[in-house]
Amino acid sequence: MPKIPQITSKTAWQILLDDENSLLVDVRTQAEWQTVGVPDTTELGRPTRFVSWTDEQGNPNPYFADQVTDGVEPDTPILLLCRSGVRSNAAAELLISMGYSQAMNIVGGFESPQDPSAGWRAQKPSTAYGDSL
C-alpha cells in the first residue's frame, strides 16, 4: 500500500483554491456535522461532499466508495477530513487502492483532539467552516 499523503488544513485549502477539480470530502457522521459544524467551501463556489465512513454506531458505510467517487476522475485530488484524521486516512487508503491516486488525508481532522489548535476548525482556512448541516 502506498503511503497516504498527510496534509494540513491550510495546505488542503490551498489545493482547493488552486485546483477547481479538487474535492473536499468530510467523512464524519451526520451527528458530528450537526453538532460540531462543517467545512464551509462557499468561497470556492463548489460544495464539500459529505459521505460518512461509518454510521453513529461505527458500522461501515457499504456505499462509501461509490458515494465519494461518483463523477470523480481517478486523478482528481480528493482531500479527506474527519474528526481527528483516523477515519479519513482509512478512507484515503481505500480510495488509493481503487486507483484514486490523489487521495490525501487532512491531518488533525476537523477538531484535532490531539492538538485543538491544529484542526480545520481551529485553523479556519480562509472562512472555511460553517455551523452545521
N, CA, C and O atoms as a printed pandas DataFrame, in Angstrom:
     atom_number atom_name residue_name chain_id  residue_number  x_coord  y_coord  z_coord
0              1         N          MET        A               1    0.854   -1.192    0.000
1              2        CA          MET        A               1    0.000    0.000    0.000
2              3         C          MET        A               1    0.894    1.248    0.000
3              4         O          MET        A               1    1.771    1.383    0.853
4              5         N          PRO        A               2    0.672    2.148   -0.949
5              6        CA          PRO        A               2    1.449    3.397   -0.964
6              7         C          PRO        A               2    1.161    4.235    0.284
7              8         O          PRO        A               2    0.076    4.156    0.861
8              9         N          LYS        A               3    2.139    5.029    0.686
9             10        CA          LYS        A               3    1.969    5.927    1.820
10            11         C          LYS        A               3    0.948    7.001    1.455
11            12         O          LYS        A               3    1.010    7.592    0.377
12            13         N          ILE        A               4    0.018    7.240    2.359
13            14        CA          ILE        A               4   -1.031    8.240    2.136
14            15         C          ILE        A               4   -0.452    9.629    2.413
15            16         O          ILE        A               4    0.112    9.855    3.483
16            17         N          PRO        A               5   -0.583   10.561    1.465
17            18        CA          PRO        A               5   -0.130   11.929    1.738
18            19         C          PRO        A               5   -0.897   12.528    2.916
19            20         O          PRO        A               5   -2.125   12.458    2.974
20            21         N          GLN        A               6   -0.161   13.112    3.844
21            22        CA          GLN        A               6   -0.726   13.748    5.027
22            23         C          GLN        A               6   -0.542   15.254    4.865
23            24         O          GLN        A               6    0.588   15.739    4.813
24            25         N          ILE        A               7   -1.639   15.989    4.785
25            26        CA          ILE        A               7   -1.570   17.431    4.561
26            27         C          ILE        A               7   -2.284   18.182    5.673
27            28         O          ILE        A               7   -3.180   17.643    6.322
28            29         N          THR        A               8   -1.887   19.419    5.889
29            30        CA          THR        A               8   -2.555   20.258    6.888
30            31         C          THR        A               8   -3.831   20.843    6.286
31            32         O          THR        A               8   -4.045   20.799    5.075
32            33         N          SER        A               9   -4.659   21.383    7.151
33            34        CA          SER        A               9   -5.885   22.031    6.667
34            35         C          SER        A               9   -5.554   23.236    5.788
35            36         O          SER        A               9   -6.261   23.503    4.816
36            37         N          LYS        A              10   -4.496   23.958    6.115
37            38        CA          LYS        A              10   -4.104   25.115    5.294
38            39         C          LYS        A              10   -3.639   24.669    3.910
39            40         O          LYS        A              10   -3.959   25.315    2.912
40            41         N          THR        A              11   -2.893   23.579    3.842
41            42        CA          THR        A              11   -2.470   23.040    2.550
42            43         C          THR        A              11   -3.684   22.561    1.765
43            44         O          THR        A              11   -3.779   22.780    0.558
44            45         N          ALA        A              12   -4.607   21.908    2.456
45            46        CA          ALA        A              12   -5.834   21.439    1.794
46            47         C          ALA        A              12   -6.593   22.620    1.192
47            48         O          ALA        A              12   -7.051   22.560    0.051
48            49         N          TRP        A              13   -6.720   23.683    1.967
49            50        CA          TRP        A              13   -7.441   24.870    1.481
50            51         C          TRP        A              13   -6.756   25.437    0.233
51            52         O          TRP        A              13   -7.424   25.841   -0.719
52            53         N          GLN        A              14   -5.417   25.462    0.247
53            54        CA          GLN        A              14   -4.688   25.990   -0.905
54            55         C          GLN        A              14   -4.910   25.107   -2.137
55            56         O          GLN        A              14   -5.076   25.617   -3.245
56            57         N          ILE        A              15   -4.912   23.795   -1.946
57            58        CA          ILE        A              15   -5.193   22.884   -3.068
58            59         C          ILE        A              15   -6.588   23.151   -3.610
59            60         O          ILE        A              15   -6.787   23.196   -4.824
60            61         N          LEU        A              16   -7.549   23.328   -2.719
61            62        CA          LEU        A              16   -8.921   23.602   -3.148
62            63         C          LEU        A              16   -9.005   24.920   -3.923
63            64         O          LEU        A              16   -9.755   25.027   -4.894
64            65         N          LEU        A              17   -8.240   25.909   -3.495
65            66        CA          LEU        A              17   -8.224   27.198   -4.206
66            67         C          LEU        A              17   -7.560   27.078   -5.574
67            68         O          LEU        A              17   -8.033   27.655   -6.553
68            69         N          ASP        A              18   -6.462   26.326   -5.637
69            70        CA          ASP        A              18   -5.645   26.243   -6.852
70            71         C          ASP        A              18   -6.189   25.289   -7.911
71            72         O          ASP        A              18   -5.931   25.481   -9.100
72            73         N          ASP        A              19   -6.932   24.271   -7.504
73            74        CA          ASP        A              19   -7.387   23.236   -8.438
74            75         C          ASP        A              19   -8.906   23.116   -8.362
75            76         O          ASP        A              19   -9.448   22.545   -7.415
76            77         N          GLU        A              20   -9.580   23.657   -9.363
77            78        CA          GLU        A              20  -11.049   23.661   -9.342
78            79         C          GLU        A              20  -11.653   22.263   -9.418
79            80         O          GLU        A              20  -12.841   22.089   -9.146
80            81         N          ASN        A              21  -10.855   21.274   -9.781
81            82        CA          ASN        A              21  -11.350   19.900   -9.825
82            83         C          ASN        A              21  -11.174   19.177   -8.502
83            84         O          ASN        A              21  -11.730   18.094   -8.318
84            85         N          SER        A              22  -10.412   19.749   -7.573
85            86        CA          SER        A              22  -10.186   19.093   -6.290
86            87         C          SER        A              22  -11.490   19.008   -5.504
87            88         O          SER        A              22  -12.418   19.792   -5.703
88            89         N          LEU        A              23  -11.524   18.033   -4.612
89            90        CA          LEU        A              23  -12.756   17.731   -3.891
90            91         C          LEU        A              23  -12.458   17.550   -2.413
91            92         O          LEU        A              23  -11.571   16.780   -2.045
92            93         N          LEU        A              24  -13.197   18.258   -1.561
93            94        CA          LEU        A              24  -13.113   18.064   -0.118
94            95         C          LEU        A              24  -14.234   17.115    0.279
95            96         O          LEU        A              24  -15.402   17.351   -0.030
96            97         N          VAL        A              25  -13.865   16.038    0.967
97            98        CA          VAL        A              25  -14.842   15.046    1.423
98            99         C          VAL        A              25  -14.755   14.946    2.940
99           100         O          VAL        A              25  -13.712   14.589    3.489
100          101         N          ASP        A              26  -15.853   15.263    3.610
101          102        CA          ASP        A              26  -15.947   15.146    5.066
102          103         C          ASP        A              26  -16.570   13.789    5.358
103          104         O          ASP        A              26  -17.715   13.537    4.984
104          105         N          VAL        A              27  -15.812   12.902    6.033
105          106        CA          VAL        A              27  -16.254   11.525    6.237
106          107         C          VAL        A              27  -16.846   11.283    7.629
107          108         O          VAL        A              27  -17.096   10.139    8.011
108          109         N          ARG        A              28  -17.070   12.365    8.384
109          110        CA          ARG        A              28  -17.667   12.216    9.712
110          111         C          ARG        A              28  -19.133   11.798    9.590
111          112         O          ARG        A              28  -19.642   11.629    8.482
112          113         N          THR        A              29  -19.798   11.634   10.704
113          114        CA          THR        A              29  -21.206   11.227   10.708
114          115         C          THR        A              29  -22.140   12.431   10.673
115          116         O          THR        A              29  -21.741   13.564   10.941
116          117         N          GLN        A              30  -23.374   12.154   10.339
117          118        CA          GLN        A              30  -24.411   13.191   10.329
118          119         C          GLN        A              30  -24.480   13.900   11.687
119          120         O          GLN        A              30  -24.603   15.123   11.747
120          121         N          ALA        A              31  -24.401   13.133   12.761
121          122        CA          ALA        A              31  -24.455   13.726   14.102
122          123         C          ALA        A              31  -23.294   14.694   14.319
123          124         O          ALA        A              31  -23.485   15.760   14.903
124          125         N          GLU        A              32  -22.101   14.340   13.861
125          126        CA          GLU        A              32  -20.949   15.226   14.001
126          127         C          GLU        A              32  -21.143   16.499   13.189
127          128         O          GLU        A              32  -20.843   17.595   13.665
128          129         N          TRP        A              33  -21.643   16.357   11.967
129          130        CA          TRP        A              33  -21.869   17.545   11.139
130          131         C          TRP        A              33  -22.851   18.487   11.810
131          132         O          TRP        A              33  -22.672   19.705   11.791
132          133         N          GLN        A              34  -23.900   17.911   12.409
133          134        CA          GLN        A              34  -24.945   18.731   13.017
134          135         C          GLN        A              34  -24.525   19.354   14.341
135          136         O          GLN        A              34  -24.943   20.469   14.655
136          137         N          THR        A              35  -23.713   18.661   15.118
137          138        CA          THR        A              35  -23.377   19.181   16.448
138          139         C          THR        A              35  -22.070   19.961   16.501
139          140         O          THR        A              35  -21.931   20.871   17.319
140          141         N          VAL        A              36  -21.107   19.622   15.641
141          142        CA          VAL        A              36  -19.785   20.249   15.710
142          143         C          VAL        A              36  -19.613   21.332   14.654
143          144         O          VAL        A              36  -18.938   22.333   14.893
144          145         N          GLY        A              37  -20.215   21.139   13.497
145          146        CA          GLY        A              37  -20.068   22.077   12.401
146          147         C          GLY        A              37  -19.474   21.396   11.187
147          148         O          GLY        A              37  -19.088   20.228   11.233
148          149         N          VAL        A              38  -19.407   22.146   10.100
149          150        CA          VAL        A              38  -18.933   21.600    8.828
150          151         C          VAL        A              38  -17.986   22.593    8.150
151          152         O          VAL        A              38  -18.040   23.793    8.417
152          153         N          PRO        A              39  -17.121   22.082    7.273
153          154        CA          PRO        A              39  -16.280   22.991    6.487
154          155         C          PRO        A              39  -17.149   23.821    5.549
155          156         O          PRO        A              39  -18.080   23.305    4.931
156          157         N          ASP        A              40  -16.845   25.076    5.453
157          158        CA          ASP        A              40  -17.591   25.974    4.572
158          159         C          ASP        A              40  -16.741   26.249    3.331
159          160         O          ASP        A              40  -15.700   26.900    3.413
160          161         N          THR        A              41  -17.188   25.756    2.204
161          162        CA          THR        A              41  -16.442   25.955    0.958
162          163         C          THR        A              41  -17.191   26.867   -0.010
163          164         O          THR        A              41  -16.929   26.838   -1.212
164          165         N          THR        A              42  -18.108   27.666    0.494
165          166        CA          THR        A              42  -18.883   28.541   -0.391
166          167         C          THR        A              42  -17.981   29.508   -1.156
167          168         O          THR        A              42  -18.289   29.874   -2.290
168          169         N          GLU        A              43  -16.883   29.918   -0.554
169          170        CA          GLU        A              43  -15.937   30.818   -1.224
170          171         C          GLU        A              43  -15.374   30.179   -2.491
171          172         O          GLU        A              43  -14.981   30.878   -3.425
172          173         N          LEU        A              44  -15.337   28.860   -2.518
173          174        CA          LEU        A              44  -14.794   28.146   -3.678
174          175         C          LEU        A              44  -15.812   28.005   -4.803
175          176         O          LEU        A              44  -15.449   27.724   -5.945
176          177         N          GLY        A              45  -17.086   28.200   -4.479
177          178        CA          GLY        A              45  -18.131   28.041   -5.483
178          179         C          GLY        A              45  -18.475   26.583   -5.760
179          180         O          GLY        A              45  -19.120   26.272   -6.761
180          181         N          ARG        A              46  -18.050   25.703   -4.883
181          182        CA          ARG        A              46  -18.412   24.292   -5.010
182          183         C          ARG        A              46  -18.513   23.708   -3.606
183          184         O          ARG        A              46  -17.812   24.138   -2.691
184          185         N          PRO        A              47  -19.384   22.735   -3.451
185          186        CA          PRO        A              47  -19.647   22.221   -2.107
186          187         C          PRO        A              47  -18.630   21.190   -1.634
187          188         O          PRO        A              47  -17.910   20.579   -2.425
188          189         N          THR        A              48  -18.598   21.023   -0.328
189          190        CA          THR        A              48  -17.935   19.895    0.288
190          191         C          THR        A              48  -18.834   18.688    0.035
191          192         O          THR        A              48  -20.058   18.821    0.014
192          193         N          ARG        A              49  -18.246   17.530   -0.155
193          194        CA          ARG        A              49  -19.032   16.298   -0.284
194          195         C          ARG        A              49  -19.064   15.655    1.101
195          196         O          ARG        A              49  -18.017   15.408    1.700
196          197         N          PHE        A              50  -20.254   15.387    1.600
197          198        CA          PHE        A              50  -20.436   14.783    2.919
198          199         C          PHE        A              50  -20.820   13.324    2.738
199          200         O          PHE        A              50  -21.923   13.012    2.289
200          201         N          VAL        A              51  -19.894   12.425    3.094
201          202        CA          VAL        A              51  -20.108   10.989    2.944
202          203         C          VAL        A              51  -19.550   10.319    4.194
203          204         O          VAL        A              51  -18.335   10.300    4.392
204          205         N          SER        A              52  -20.406    9.779    5.025
205          206        CA          SER        A              52  -19.964    9.133    6.263
206          207         C          SER        A              52  -19.186    7.856    5.977
207          208         O          SER        A              52  -19.613    7.022    5.179
208          209         N          TRP        A              53  -18.047    7.714    6.635
209          210        CA          TRP        A              53  -17.255    6.484    6.565
210          211         C          TRP        A              53  -17.970    5.386    7.346
211          212         O          TRP        A              53  -17.993    4.229    6.927
212          213         N          THR        A              54  -18.558    5.761    8.493
213          214        CA          THR        A              54  -19.337    4.836    9.312
214          215         C          THR        A              54  -20.599    5.553    9.781
215          216         O          THR        A              54  -20.729    6.769    9.647
216          217         N          ASP        A              55  -21.522    4.773   10.334
217          218        CA          ASP        A              55  -22.683    5.395   10.965
218          219         C          ASP        A              55  -22.345    5.702   12.422
219          220         O          ASP        A              55  -21.226    5.446   12.865
220          221         N          GLU        A              56  -23.296    6.242   13.162
221          222        CA          GLU        A              56  -23.059    6.643   14.546
222          223         C          GLU        A              56  -22.666    5.471   15.450
223          224         O          GLU        A              56  -22.053    5.683   16.497
224          225         N          GLN        A              57  -23.011    4.235   15.059
225          226        CA          GLN        A              57  -22.652    3.050   15.837
226          227         C          GLN        A              57  -21.303    2.463   15.400
227          228         O          GLN        A              57  -20.860    1.462   15.963
228          229         N          GLY        A              58  -20.657    3.063   14.420
229          230        CA          GLY        A              58  -19.370    2.583   13.951
230          231         C          GLY        A              58  -19.449    1.549   12.843
231          232         O          GLY        A              58  -18.430    0.975   12.459
232          233         N          ASN        A              59  -20.650    1.302   12.320
233          234        CA          ASN        A              59  -20.808    0.346   11.226
234          235         C          ASN        A              59  -20.351    0.981    9.920
235          236         O          ASN        A              59  -20.729    2.115    9.624
236          237         N          PRO        A              60  -19.544    0.273    9.131
237          238        CA          PRO        A              60  -19.054    0.826    7.869
238          239         C          PRO        A              60  -20.195    1.183    6.909
239          240         O          PRO        A              60  -21.223    0.508    6.863
240          241         N          ASN        A              61  -19.990    2.243    6.157
241          242        CA          ASN        A              61  -20.926    2.636    5.108
242          243         C          ASN        A              61  -20.590    1.801    3.872
243          244         O          ASN        A              61  -19.545    2.013    3.257
244          245         N          PRO        A              62  -21.463    0.848    3.494
245          246        CA          PRO        A              62  -21.139   -0.019    2.355
246          247         C          PRO        A              62  -21.140    0.715    1.017
247          248         O          PRO        A              62  -20.662    0.175    0.020
248          249         N          TYR        A              63  -21.662    1.922    0.981
249          250        CA          TYR        A              63  -21.752    2.701   -0.257
250          251         C          TYR        A              63  -20.708    3.818   -0.318
251          252         O          TYR        A              63  -20.710    4.627   -1.245
252          253         N          PHE        A              64  -19.818    3.857    0.676
253          254        CA          PHE        A              64  -18.868    4.952    0.790
254          255         C          PHE        A              64  -18.113    5.216   -0.515
255          256         O          PHE        A              64  -18.124    6.337   -1.023
256          257         N          ALA        A              65  -17.466    4.199   -1.050
257          258        CA          ALA        A              65  -16.630    4.393   -2.242
258          259         C          ALA        A              65  -17.445    4.932   -3.408
259          260         O          ALA        A              65  -17.008    5.853   -4.099
260          261         N          ASP        A              66  -18.618    4.370   -3.629
261          262        CA          ASP        A              66  -19.463    4.839   -4.734
262          263         C          ASP        A              66  -19.917    6.277   -4.516
263          264         O          ASP        A              66  -19.957    7.065   -5.461
264          265         N          GLN        A              67  -20.258    6.623   -3.277
265          266        CA          GLN        A              67  -20.732    7.976   -2.990
266          267         C          GLN        A              67  -19.621    9.016   -3.138
267          268         O          GLN        A              67  -19.875   10.143   -3.562
268          269         N          VAL        A              68  -18.398    8.639   -2.791
269          270        CA          VAL        A              68  -17.285    9.577   -2.936
270          271         C          VAL        A              68  -16.874    9.721   -4.390
271          272         O          VAL        A              68  -16.645   10.835   -4.860
272          273         N          THR        A              69  -16.777    8.617   -5.105
273          274        CA          THR        A              69  -16.189    8.643   -6.447
274          275         C          THR        A              69  -17.184    8.905   -7.569
275          276         O          THR        A              69  -16.782    8.993   -8.729
276          277         N          ASP        A              70  -18.459    9.032   -7.260
277          278        CA          ASP        A              70  -19.460    9.299   -8.286
278          279         C          ASP        A              70  -19.104   10.577   -9.045
279          280         O          ASP        A              70  -19.111   11.670   -8.478
280          281         N          GLY        A              71  -18.794   10.426  -10.333
281          282        CA          GLY        A              71  -18.456   11.569  -11.175
282          283         C          GLY        A              71  -17.049   12.109  -10.977
283          284         O          GLY        A              71  -16.733   13.190  -11.474
284          285         N          VAL        A              72  -16.198   11.384  -10.263
285          286        CA          VAL        A              72  -14.843   11.847   -9.948
286          287         C          VAL        A              72  -13.829   11.043  -10.759
287          288         O          VAL        A              72  -13.863    9.812  -10.766
288          289         N          GLU        A              73  -12.936   11.744  -11.435
289          290        CA          GLU        A              73  -11.879   11.098  -12.216
290          291         C          GLU        A              73  -10.795   10.557  -11.279
291          292         O          GLU        A              73  -10.563   11.130  -10.215
292          293         N          PRO        A              74  -10.132    9.464  -11.659
293          294        CA          PRO        A              74   -9.115    8.855  -10.794
294          295         C          PRO        A              74   -7.932    9.754  -10.431
295          296         O          PRO        A              74   -7.265    9.505   -9.426
296          297         N          ASP        A              75   -7.657   10.794  -11.224
297          298        CA          ASP        A              75   -6.530   11.677  -10.909
298          299         C          ASP        A              75   -6.957   12.956  -10.176
299          300         O          ASP        A              75   -6.151   13.870  -10.008
300          301         N          THR        A              76   -8.205   13.022   -9.747
301          302        CA          THR        A              76   -8.725   14.181   -9.019
302          303         C          THR        A              76   -8.140   14.223   -7.607
303          304         O          THR        A              76   -8.131   13.197   -6.927
304          305         N          PRO        A              77   -7.655   15.368   -7.150
305          306        CA          PRO        A              77   -7.242   15.477   -5.750
306          307         C          PRO        A              77   -8.482   15.354   -4.848
307          308         O          PRO        A              77   -9.398   16.174   -4.911
308          309         N          ILE        A              78   -8.487   14.321   -4.019
309          310        CA          ILE        A              78   -9.583   14.079   -3.077
310          311         C          ILE        A              78   -9.011   14.279   -1.682
311          312         O          ILE        A              78   -8.168   13.502   -1.232
312          313         N          LEU        A              79   -9.469   15.319   -1.000
313          314        CA          LEU        A              79   -8.967   15.706    0.308
314          315         C          LEU        A              79   -9.965   15.233    1.355
315          316         O          LEU        A              79  -11.110   15.686    1.380
316          317         N          LEU        A              80   -9.533   14.329    2.213
317          318        CA          LEU        A              80  -10.438   13.678    3.154
318          319         C          LEU        A              80  -10.256   14.217    4.563
319          320         O          LEU        A              80   -9.137   14.409    5.038
320          321         N          LEU        A              81  -11.395   14.457    5.223
321          322        CA          LEU        A              81  -11.428   15.101    6.527
322          323         C          LEU        A              81  -12.365   14.341    7.452
323          324         O          LEU        A              81  -13.478   13.997    7.054
324          325         N          CYS        A              82  -11.931   14.072    8.686
325          326        CA          CYS        A              82  -12.821   13.529    9.710
326          327         C          CYS        A              82  -12.588   14.328   10.993
327          328         O          CYS        A              82  -12.143   15.473   10.921
328          329         N          ARG        A              83  -12.870   13.767   12.138
329          330        CA          ARG        A              83  -12.680   14.495   13.394
330          331         C          ARG        A              83  -11.206   14.677   13.710
331          332         O          ARG        A              83  -10.759   15.775   14.040
332          333         N          SER        A              84  -10.446   13.572   13.603
333          334        CA          SER        A              84   -9.053   13.605   14.046
334          335         C          SER        A              84   -8.048   13.216   12.968
335          336         O          SER        A              84   -6.853   13.464   13.127
336          337         N          GLY        A              85   -8.504   12.616   11.885
337          338        CA          GLY        A              85   -7.611   12.169   10.821
338          339         C          GLY        A              85   -7.505   10.666   10.701
339          340         O          GLY        A              85   -6.830   10.180    9.794
340          341         N          VAL        A              86   -8.147    9.907   11.581
341          342        CA          VAL        A              86   -8.051    8.450   11.549
342          343         C          VAL        A              86   -8.981    7.861   10.485
343          344         O          VAL        A              86   -8.535    7.103    9.622
344          345         N          ARG        A              87  -10.260    8.203   10.543
345          346        CA          ARG        A              87  -11.208    7.671    9.545
346          347         C          ARG        A              87  -10.865    8.167    8.141
347          348         O          ARG        A              87  -10.952    7.418    7.169
348          349         N          SER        A              88  -10.476    9.434    8.049
349          350        CA          SER        A              88  -10.154    9.978    6.728
350          351         C          SER        A              88   -8.904    9.323    6.147
351          352         O          SER        A              88   -8.797    9.180    4.929
352          353         N          ASN        A              89   -7.961    8.923    6.993
353          354        CA          ASN        A              89   -6.782    8.216    6.495
354          355         C          ASN        A              89   -7.190    6.843    5.967
355          356         O          ASN        A              89   -6.717    6.418    4.913
356          357         N          ALA        A              90   -8.063    6.150    6.691
357          358        CA          ALA        A              90   -8.552    4.843    6.231
358          359         C          ALA        A              90   -9.309    4.996    4.919
359          360         O          ALA        A              90   -9.184    4.158    4.027
360          361         N          ALA        A              91  -10.090    6.057    4.800
361          362        CA          ALA        A              91  -10.829    6.312    3.560
362          363         C          ALA        A              91   -9.862    6.579    2.406
363          364         O          ALA        A              91  -10.082    6.106    1.291
364          365         N          ALA        A              92   -8.797    7.333    2.671
365          366        CA          ALA        A              92   -7.788    7.598    1.641
366          367         C          ALA        A              92   -7.117    6.300    1.207
367          368         O          ALA        A              92   -6.861    6.101    0.019
368          369         N          GLU        A              93   -6.831    5.417    2.158
369          370        CA          GLU        A              93   -6.242    4.116    1.815
370          371         C          GLU        A              93   -7.149    3.344    0.864
371          372         O          GLU        A              93   -6.683    2.768   -0.119
372          373         N          LEU        A              94   -8.451    3.335    1.163
373          374        CA          LEU        A              94   -9.405    2.640    0.288
374          375         C          LEU        A              94   -9.398    3.254   -1.108
375          376         O          LEU        A              94   -9.320    2.537   -2.105
376          377         N          LEU        A              95   -9.479    4.561   -1.178
377          378        CA          LEU        A              95   -9.530    5.222   -2.484
378          379         C          LEU        A              95   -8.250    5.004   -3.285
379          380         O          LEU        A              95   -8.306    4.774   -4.493
380          381         N          ILE        A              96   -7.109    5.074   -2.624
381          382        CA          ILE        A              96   -5.834    4.804   -3.308
382          383         C          ILE        A              96   -5.844    3.375   -3.858
383          384         O          ILE        A              96   -5.408    3.141   -4.985
384          385         N          SER        A              97   -6.338    2.424   -3.066
385          386        CA          SER        A              97   -6.378    1.022   -3.518
386          387         C          SER        A              97   -7.296    0.841   -4.717
387          388         O          SER        A              97   -7.156   -0.122   -5.471
388          389         N          MET        A              98   -8.229    1.759   -4.893
389          390        CA          MET        A              98   -9.166    1.710   -6.024
390          391         C          MET        A              98   -8.636    2.468   -7.241
391          392         O          MET        A              98   -9.296    2.512   -8.279
392          393         N          GLY        A              99   -7.445    3.064   -7.117
393          394        CA          GLY        A              99   -6.858    3.775   -8.249
394          395         C          GLY        A              99   -7.020    5.276   -8.221
395          396         O          GLY        A              99   -6.659    5.950   -9.186
396          397         N          TYR        A             100   -7.558    5.824   -7.133
397          398        CA          TYR        A             100   -7.684    7.280   -6.999
398          399         C          TYR        A             100   -6.374    7.793   -6.398
399          400         O          TYR        A             100   -6.229    7.912   -5.181
400          401         N          SER        A             101   -5.429    8.093   -7.288
401          402        CA          SER        A             101   -4.038    8.327   -6.920
402          403         C          SER        A             101   -3.798    9.596   -6.112
403          404         O          SER        A             101   -2.735    9.741   -5.508
404          405         N          GLN        A             102   -4.753   10.514   -6.084
405          406        CA          GLN        A             102   -4.561   11.803   -5.407
406          407         C          GLN        A             102   -5.361   11.905   -4.108
407          408         O          GLN        A             102   -5.640   13.013   -3.651
408          409         N          ALA        A             103   -5.735   10.775   -3.502
409          410        CA          ALA        A             103   -6.447   10.809   -2.219
410          411         C          ALA        A             103   -5.463   11.212   -1.130
411          412         O          ALA        A             103   -4.366   10.658   -1.045
412          413         N          MET        A             104   -5.856   12.186   -0.287
413          414        CA          MET        A             104   -4.980   12.718    0.761
414          415         C          MET        A             104   -5.748   12.842    2.065
415          416         O          MET        A             104   -6.952   13.097    2.073
416          417         N          ASN        A             105   -5.036   12.658    3.159
417          418        CA          ASN        A             105   -5.618   12.788    4.484
418          419         C          ASN        A             105   -5.271   14.150    5.073
419          420         O          ASN        A             105   -4.115   14.572    5.033
420          421         N          ILE        A             106   -6.269   14.834    5.618
421          422        CA          ILE        A             106   -6.040   16.102    6.294
422          423         C          ILE        A             106   -5.742   15.785    7.758
423          424         O          ILE        A             106   -6.638   15.432    8.524
424          425         N          VAL        A             107   -4.463   15.917    8.137
425          426        CA          VAL        A             107   -4.037   15.581    9.495
426          427         C          VAL        A             107   -4.695   16.521   10.493
427          428         O          VAL        A             107   -4.908   17.702   10.220
428          429         N          GLY        A             108   -5.004   15.972   11.638
429          430        CA          GLY        A             108   -5.663   16.781   12.655
430          431         C          GLY        A             108   -7.164   16.864   12.468
431          432         O          GLY        A             108   -7.882   17.265   13.385
432          433         N          GLY        A             109   -7.654   16.486   11.283
433          434        CA          GLY        A             109   -9.086   16.475   11.038
434          435         C          GLY        A             109   -9.763   17.818   11.271
435          436         O          GLY        A             109   -9.138   18.874   11.177
436          437         N          PHE        A             110  -11.038   17.754   11.573
437          438        CA          PHE        A             110  -11.824   18.964   11.791
438          439         C          PHE        A             110  -11.562   19.539   13.178
439          440         O          PHE        A             110  -11.457   20.754   13.344
440          441         N          GLU        A             111  -11.456   18.652   14.181
441          442        CA          GLU        A             111  -11.319   19.108   15.559
442          443         C          GLU        A             111   -9.944   18.903   16.163
443          444         O          GLU        A             111   -9.581   19.621   17.095
444          445         N          SER        A             112   -9.174   17.961   15.675
445          446        CA          SER        A             112   -7.850   17.625   16.205
446          447         C          SER        A             112   -7.857   17.469   17.723
447          448         O          SER        A             112   -7.352   18.336   18.436
448          449         N          PRO        A             113   -8.432   16.362   18.228
449          450        CA          PRO        A             113   -8.450   16.176   19.684
450          451         C          PRO        A             113   -7.044   16.085   20.291
451          452         O          PRO        A             113   -6.867   16.372   21.475
452          453         N          GLN        A             114   -6.047   15.689   19.494
453          454        CA          GLN        A             114   -4.679   15.620   19.999
454          455         C          GLN        A             114   -4.097   17.018   20.215
455          456         O          GLN        A             114   -3.349   17.241   21.167
456          457         N          ASP        A             115   -4.438   17.948   19.342
457          458        CA          ASP        A             115   -3.940   19.325   19.422
458          459         C          ASP        A             115   -5.035   20.238   18.882
459          460         O          ASP        A             115   -5.074   20.518   17.684
460          461         N          PRO        A             116   -5.923   20.704   19.757
461          462        CA          PRO        A             116   -7.066   21.504   19.318
462          463         C          PRO        A             116   -6.724   22.720   18.460
463          464         O          PRO        A             116   -7.595   23.245   17.766
464          465         N          SER        A             117   -5.476   23.174   18.495
465          466        CA          SER        A             117   -5.103   24.324   17.675
466          467         C          SER        A             117   -4.734   23.918   16.248
467          468         O          SER        A             117   -4.477   24.779   15.406
468          469         N          ALA        A             118   -4.707   22.595   15.970
469          470        CA          ALA        A             118   -4.232   22.130   14.670
470          471         C          ALA        A             118   -5.336   21.726   13.694
471          472         O          ALA        A             118   -5.056   21.564   12.506
472          473         N          GLY        A             119   -6.552   21.562   14.138
473          474        CA          GLY        A             119   -7.614   21.092   13.255
474          475         C          GLY        A             119   -8.154   22.158   12.314
475          476         O          GLY        A             119   -7.874   23.348   12.461
476          477         N          TRP        A             120   -8.935   21.698   11.345
477          478        CA          TRP        A             120   -9.551   22.579   10.351
478          479         C          TRP        A             120  -10.320   23.698   11.038
479          480         O          TRP        A             120  -10.192   24.866   10.672
480          481         N          ARG        A             121  -11.116   23.336   12.028
481          482        CA          ARG        A             121  -11.971   24.311   12.707
482          483         C          ARG        A             121  -11.146   25.398   13.397
483          484         O          ARG        A             121  -11.490   26.577   13.307
484          485         N          ALA        A             122  -10.078   25.027   14.075
485          486        CA          ALA        A             122   -9.249   25.999   14.792
486          487         C          ALA        A             122   -8.444   26.858   13.824
487          488         O          ALA        A             122   -8.245   28.050   14.061
488          489         N          GLN        A             123   -7.986   26.253   12.737
489          490        CA          GLN        A             123   -7.162   26.991   11.783
490          491         C          GLN        A             123   -8.011   27.844   10.858
491          492         O          GLN        A             123   -7.527   28.828   10.300
492          493         N          LYS        A             124   -9.265   27.477   10.692
493          494        CA          LYS        A             124  -10.196   28.221    9.855
494          495         C          LYS        A             124   -9.540   28.712    8.575
495          496         O          LYS        A             124   -9.401   29.917    8.367
496          497         N          PRO        A             125   -9.132   27.774    7.707
497          498        CA          PRO        A             125   -8.530   28.226    6.452
498          499         C          PRO        A             125   -9.510   29.171    5.747
499          500         O          PRO        A             125  -10.626   28.785    5.399
500          501         N          SER        A             126   -9.081   30.380    5.551
501          502        CA          SER        A             126   -9.931   31.419    4.997
502          503         C          SER        A             126  -11.175   31.517    5.891
503          504         O          SER        A             126  -11.056   31.680    7.105
504          505         N          THR        A             127  -12.358   31.419    5.294
505          506        CA          THR        A             127  -13.599   31.420    6.080
506          507         C          THR        A             127  -14.167   30.019    6.082
507          508         O          THR        A             127  -15.382   29.833    6.015
508          509         N          ALA        A             128  -13.289   29.034    6.159
509          510        CA          ALA        A             128  -13.629   27.663    5.792
510          511         C          ALA        A             128  -14.297   26.809    6.853
511          512         O          ALA        A             128  -13.980   25.624    6.953
512          513         N          TYR        A             129  -15.184   27.338    7.632
513          514        CA          TYR        A             129  -16.035   26.427    8.391
514          515         C          TYR        A             129  -17.344   27.095    8.704
515          516         O          TYR        A             129  -17.423   28.298    8.950
516          517         N          GLY        A             130  -18.375   26.269    8.685
517          518        CA          GLY        A             130  -19.723   26.760    8.943
518          519         C          GLY        A             130  -20.254   26.146   10.218
519          520         O          GLY        A             130  -19.548   25.414   10.912
520          521         N          ASP        A             131  -21.487   26.442   10.517
521          522        CA          ASP        A             131  -22.072   25.962   11.764
522          523         C          ASP        A             131  -22.411   24.472   11.722
523          524         O          ASP        A             131  -21.885   23.694   12.518
524          525         N          SER        A             132  -23.268   24.083   10.818
525          526        CA          SER        A             132  -23.667   22.674   10.740
526          527         C          SER        A             132  -24.487   22.472    9.487
527          528         O          SER        A             132  -24.846   23.424    8.795
528          529         N          LEU        A             133  -24.776   21.219    9.209
529          530        CA          LEU        A             133  -25.630   20.882    8.053
530          531         C          LEU        A             133  -27.078   21.062    8.426
531          532         O          LEU        A             133  -27.962   20.833    7.600
